[in-house]
Amino acid sequence: MEPLVELEAQPNRGVTAGDCTVHFYVGKVDWMSVIEAVLIGAGQRGRDAFGGFALRNPNELKFVAVAEPNDARRKRFGDEHQIPKERRYSSYEELLAEPQMAPLCFIATLDAMHLPVTRLAFKQGYHLFLEKPMADTPEGCVEIARLGRKAGRMIQICHPLRYTPFYSAVKRKLNEGAIGRLVSLTMAENVGYWHYSHSYVRGNWSRVEDTGPLILTKCCHDMDLASWLVGSKAEAVASFGGQTCFIEENAPEGATKRCLDGCLVEAECPFSALAIYLKDKTDWPVSAISTDSSLEGRRKALEIGPYGRCVYHCDNTAVDHQVVTAQFSNGVSFDFAVRANSFHCYRTIRALGVEGELNGHMEHSEFTITRFSPGWGMDERIEVQRVPASLEGHSGGDSEVIRNFLRCYRESDFDSIQESLDIAVEGHLLAFAAEEARRQKQTIALDQYRSRFI
């Protein structure tokens, strides 16, 4: 991909994007000033992750406008951030029809909307912070990157795992040669039975036809990590998996279409909507089912909304287990597994090098490095690395990826943003290619695959 061309530092500059000329903010920014932004999509990620950062760090980021079609969500976000009523829009088209209101635009819509929103935002001159996945098609991902280069705009993809203390430390150790030259990388994401049932059976990402495959919507994080840690492009990928757990034939006798419809097995079912959504807990994922967090509001949501459905009687099409095997151009082999039916939500990593191995557990905030020693491996030389744990979203990565975007904007650091974006595009293409390999039951050559879109 072509590198971004850094624009000269000027207080105001016009650029042609498509058929319109816009004016926007460029140049270095005073480190002491808060950076303003607009938000498109005030759902869970927009409000909790992006809006939450601004509320916790009012000296760093301030939202001055919001677009959100849901009246209750729009009002809640507007009130929380003291946004004037005239800057609360019911659609992204309305907001982006206005003259540019801030240098940055945060996009947290559903995946299929990312591309059309991005097109309009670039025309208005915004730098973009874009929730993952970039788009729901490989063509869309490539187009977003191309449009950013053409407009001279920064694009930060929200891949927070790169910015966690855990994976930052792993990357640093690999770069330092702690296990010698990397030979193979093994990673796993265990989604957790309750998380999977919430998001990928009952929730927004349950139907591949409407959103995208699980390897993209959930695991583009992991494909991005692999591309980033290996530091090379993938050459070939194969994949296997399917939908085994949450299908109608697995419904126990006595199960009803909804958990509130007198289901005879509800009390013992680990996926009971009553047990998940009607207890004392009201933060995520419970907060996703309704803006009314009262018991009555949540019960009503289960009666009429998707989250009250039996997990065995949904219209879900996302796979519940998948494995991916890839070869990178620098010789590193990669294997990855995502599984729905785990008890806890956690990620693990194992990196094997010519001089040792690294084994880590993200949620335990710990990894070990074992160096090879003379003999039969009896004299283990183990280095234990414990990293700071964080209770913030994605183990602290949500805050740090936003800070990276703000830093790059303040410093006009187009090079770092472009390098990060190139890796993100590669990770997305690897995810799409893996899904094609799974569906076709064949190995996909990545050079040939990329040539269809780039």
N, C-alpha and C positions, 0 to 999 in steps of 0.2 A: 504494500500500500504506500501511496505517496505521503511524505511527511506533511504535517501542517505548516503553512507559511505563517510565521509570526508577523502580526501586523505592527506597524510603527506605533509608538506611544503618542496618541493624539487625544484631545478631550472629546472629539466627536468625529466620526468618519462614516461615510456612506459606502454600502456595498450592494451589488445587484445579486439578488437571490431569486431565481425564477424570472418573473416578469415585473418585479417591483423592487424599488430601491429603498433601503431602510437605513436608519442612523442608530448607532449603538455605542455603548461604552467600551473603550479600549484603553490600554496602558496600565501602568502600575497604580495601585490603590493604597491610600493611607492605611497603615497597619492599625491605627487607633480607631478607625471608623467601622461601624457595623455595616455589614453587607446586606442589601435588601434583595428580596426574591419574591416571585409569585409561585403559587402552588396550583397544580392542576390535578385534581383527584384527592379528596379529603377522606378517604377510607382509612382502613387500619394502618397501612404503611405511611400514607400521606400525613395522617394526623399523629399517630403514635411515634413513628420513627423520625420523620422529617420535622413535623411540627413540634414534637417533643424536644428535639435537639434545640430548636430555636427558643423554646420556653426555658430550657435549662441553661442556655448560653446566650442571653439577650445582647451581650456585647459583641457577639460574633455574627449572628444571622437574625434577620427580621423579615417575616412575611408581610407583604403590603397588599396583596390581592389573592383571591382564591376563586377557583372554578370547580363546582361540584353539583351534579344534577340532583342529588338527594337533599331535600330542603333541610331536614334535621341535621345532617352532617355539615352542610354548608353553614348553617347558623352556629352550630357548636364550634366549628373551627374559627369562624369570623369573630365570635365573642371571645374565645380563648386568646386570640392574637390581636384583639382590638382593631380589627380591620373595618374601615368605614363601610356602611351598607352599600354605597354606590360602587364599591370595589369587590362585591360578592356576586359572582356570576353563576348562572345555572348551567352554562356550557363552556367548553374550552373555546369554541368559535367566538363567543361574545368577548371573552377576555382577550383573545389574541387578535380581535378586530380593533382593539384600542391601541393607541401609541404605546411604545415600550415603557413600562412602569418601573422596571428594575433591571439590573444587568443579568440576573440569573432566573432560570425557570426550572422548578422541580416538577417532574412528571411522575405521577403515581396512579395512573389509570389502569384499567384492565389491559392485558398484554396486546390484544388486537388493535387497541387504539393508539399504541405508541407511535407508529409510523405517521398516521395523519396528524396527530398533535405535533410531532417533531417537525413536520414540513412547515406548518404554520408558525411555530415558534422560531424557527430559523429565519423565516421571512421577516419576522419582527425584530430580529437581531439578538435574541437571547442566547446566552451560554446555557447548556442543558445538563441537569443532573437527572439521569434516567433510570428508573427502577428496572431491575432485571425481570424477565429476559428482555433484551433490546427490542425484539419484535417477535411475532409468531411465525415468521417464515425466514429462511435464509436470505431470500431476496431483500426482505425488509431490513435485516441487520446490515447488509452491505450498503443498501441505499442510505440508511441513516449515517453511516460513517462517511460515505461520499458527499452527502449534503453538508455535513459538518466541515469537511475540508473545503468545499466550494464556498461556503459562507464565512470561512475563517473563524469558526466558533468552537469553543471547547465542549466536549462531551465526556462527562464522567458517568460510567455505568456503575450502578450500585452493586458492586461485588464486594461486600464488606469483609468476607473471610480473609482476603489478602491483608487486611489492615488490623486483624486481631493480634494481640500479643503472641498467641500460640503459633499461627502460621507465619508471622513475621520472623519469629525466632527460628522456626524450621528452615525457612528460606535463607536466613543469614548463615546458619550452620552448613547448609548444603553449598552455598557460595564460598564459604571458607574452606571447603574440602574436608569437613569433619569425617566423612566416610569415603573420601576419595572420589573418583569420577563416578557419577550416578549411572547405575546399570538398569535398575528396574524400580518401578513405583507402584505400590498397591494402596488403594484407598477404598473406604466403604462409608456409605451413609445409611444409618439405621433410622428410619423416619419416626418410628413409634406408632403403635397401633391406634392410639387416640388421635394423634396428629394427622395420620394418613386418612382416617375415616372422616375427620373434620374437613380437610382441604381437598382431598382427591377422590372422595366417594360422595359426600353430601355437598361439598363446597364449590367454589368458583373454578377450580382446576380439575373437575371430575371428568369432563368430556373433552377428549383430544380434539374432536371436530370443532369445538368452540374456542379452545385456548391453545393447545399444543401438547406434545407428549411429555410424560413425566420426566424423561431424561433432559428435557429443556426447562420446563416450568419449575421443577424442584432442583434438578442436578446441574443446571448450567453453572451454578456455584462451583461444583466439583470439577466440571470440564474446564472451567476457567482456572481453578487452582492447578490442575495438571499442566495446562499450557504454560502457566506462570512458573511453576516449580521446575519443569523440565527445561524450559527456555528454548524450545524448538517447535517447529510445526509438525503435526501428525502426518504420517505417510499413508497409513491404512488402519481401518477399524472394522471390527466384527462385534456383533451383539446378539444376545438371546434374552428372552423373558416373556412374560405374559400376564394375563389376568386370571388369577386362581382363587383368591380368597373371597372377594366381595361380589359374588354372583348369585343369582336367584336359586340355583339348585343347592346352595349351601345354607339356605334359610332353614332354621330349626322348625320343627312342627309347632304350630301355635303362634308363629310370628305373624304380625299384621303389617300392613303397608306403612303405618306410622307407629312410633313408640307410644303415643298417647291414645291409640285406638283399642286399648284393652289387650295388648300383647301378653300372651301367657308366659313368655320367657323373659320379659323385660327386666325383672328383678335380678336375674342371674347373668344377663347379657353384658359383656364388657364394653359394648358399643351403645348402650342405652343412652338416648338423648336426654332423658331425665337426669341420669347420674352425671352426665357431662356438663349440661347447661343449666340445671335448676338447683344447684347447690350454692354454697356461700361465695364461691369464686365468681368474679364478674369481669376480670381482665381477660386478655386474649387466651384462648380462642373464643370465650363466651361473648366478649364484646363485639365479635364479628356478626352475630346473628341478629342484632337489633340495636338501634340507638337508645332504646328504652331498656335500661338495665334492671328495672324492677322485676320482681318475680312474676308479676302479672304480664309485663311486657315480654319477658322471655318465654313464658308459657304460650302466649299468643303467637310469637314467632315460630314456635315448634308446631303449633296447630296448622299454620298456613304456609310456612316457609320450607325451604329445602332441608334445613338442619333437623327437622323432626322426623324425617323419613328413616325407615329401616335400612340399614346399610346393605342388606341383601335384596332390597327392592328399589334400588336407585337406577338411574340411567347412565351410570358411570362407565367410561371406556378406558380410563388410564390403567396402565399395567401396575401390578402391585409387587413385582420383583423384576429386576433386570441386571444383567452383567454386561460389561463393556471391556473389550480387549483392543489395545491400539499399539502401534509401533510409531515412534517419532523419528524424524530424519537424522537426529544425532545418535541413533542406536538404542535409545532408552525404550524399554517395553513398559506398558501401563495396563493395569487391570483394575476395574472398579465394579462395585456392586451396590445397588440400592435395594432396600428391603422394607416392606410395609409392616410386616408382622414381628417387630421387635418390641420389647417392653419399654426400654428407654429410647430417647432421641439422642443419638451421638454419632460422631464421626471418628474414624481411626485412619492412621496412615502408617505405612511401612516403606521405607526407602532403603534399597540395597546398593552399596557401592563396592568398589574394588578393594577398599580398605576397612570396611565395617558396615554396620547397619543402624538405622534409626527407626524406632517404634514409638508411636505417639497416640494419645487419646485427647481429642480437643476439649471435651467437656470436663476432663480431669485436669486440664491445664498442665499437662506433663508429657514429656517424651524422654526417651533414653537413647544414648549413643553408645554402641558396643563396638570397640575396635578389635580387629583381628589380632591374635597373638600367636607366637610360635607353639607348635605342638598340636594337640587334638582339641583345641578350644576349651581347655579346662581352666586356663588362667584368663577369666573374663575381665576385661577392662571397661567398666561401665561408667558412663557419665550421665547423671540424671539432671535434666533441665526442667525446672518448675517455673512457669511464667505467671504473671499476675492474672488473676481471674476477675471477671467483670460480670455483673448482673444485668448490664445494659444489653440491648438487642444484639444478637449474633456475637455474644461474648465480647462486647465492646466495639465490634467492627462497624456497627451502624454509625456511631459517633465519629470514628476515625476516618471513615471514607468520606463523610461530609467535610470534615476538617481538611482533608487532602484537597478536595475540590475548592474550598475557600482559599487555601494556600496557593494553589495553582492560579486561581483567578487574581489574587492580590499580586503575585509575582509575575504575571503574564507568562507562566511556565507552560507553553504550548507543547514543548518536547515531551515532558513527563505525561501529560494528558494523552498525547498521540500514542506514545508507547503503550500506555495502559489500555487505550482503546483498541489498538491492533491485537493485543493479547485477548481482549474480551471478544472480539470478532472471531478469532481463531477458536476460542472455547465454544462459542455458539455454533459455529460450523461443525465442530467435532460432535456436538450434541445432536444436531440435525442428521449428520451422516450416520451416527450410531443408530438412530431410530430407523433410518432407511435400511441399514444393514440388518437390523432386527426383523423388519417387515419382509424384506426380500430374502432373508436367510442366506446372505452372501457377504463376502468381504468387500468393503468400499475403498477404492483408491482415492485418497484425499486430493491429490493434484487434479485429477480428472473431475472430482466433485466440485472443487473450488472454481474451476474454469466455467462451470455453468452459471456462476453468479458474479464473478469478479472479472 
